[in-house]
Amino acid sequence: MIWLAAIPISWGAIEDPDMIVRGYAGELLAIKRVEAGKSLVVVYRERSADDGFVITAYLTCRVGLLMKRGVLWRKNP
């Protein structure tokens, strides 16, 4: 488990995100809602189907702005 500002980041944000958004330079953004009005964004890059790495992670309340980059995948409600 990784800690970000005293909030545990679970790999579940990458393994089971609510949506995947396109990054500006080839990275992907896995977005997972963590509480009302707040979402965890994990920025990562995939080298292959089995290999990748996390670049950074942060909390945001502005998911709508991120969605303008292009939603690649969204979990069915």
N, C-alpha and C positions, 0 to 999 in steps of 0.2 A: 504494500500500500504506500502511496506517495501522499505527502501532505502539502496543501497549498493554502497558505493563510489560515491554518488551523482547520481546514475542511478536507476530509479524506477524499481522495480521488480514486475511484474504483476503475479497474480496467473495463468494467461493464459499460462505461461511457463509449468505449470503442467497440466492444463486442456486442452491445445491445443499445445503440443510440436511438434517439427519436428521429433524427435526420442526419444526413451527410450533406455538407455544403462544399462547393468548389472553393479552393483558395486562389490566390492571385499568382502564385509561382509554382504550381504543381502539387502543393500540399492539400490535404483534406481536413475539414473541420467536422468532428463528430460532436453533435449537440445533444445533451441529455438534460431534461428538466429535472431540477433537484428540489425545488419548492415553488410555491406560487410566485410567479413573476421573476424567478431566477433560474438560469440554465448554466450548466457546466459546458464549456467549449474546450475540447481537446484537439489541438492542432497537431497533425501527424503526417508522415509521409510513408507510403508503401514502396518498398523496393521490388517486391514480388508478392505473390498471393500468400506466402508464408513468412515474409520478412518485412519489417518496417520499424519506425522509431517515432517516439513522441518528441515534438519540438517544444511545445509549451502547453499550458492549460490555464484557464481563467474563468471567472464567473461573470455573467452579463445579464442584463435585463433587456438588451436590445437585439433580440433574435431576428426581428423583422429586417434590420439593416443587413445582417449576415445573409439572410435569405435572398437578398437582391443580387448576391454573387452567383447564384444558381444552385438550386436544390437538386442534387444528384439522386438522392434516395430519401424516402420518407416512410416511417413505420405506419402501417394501417391503424387507424383509431380503434 
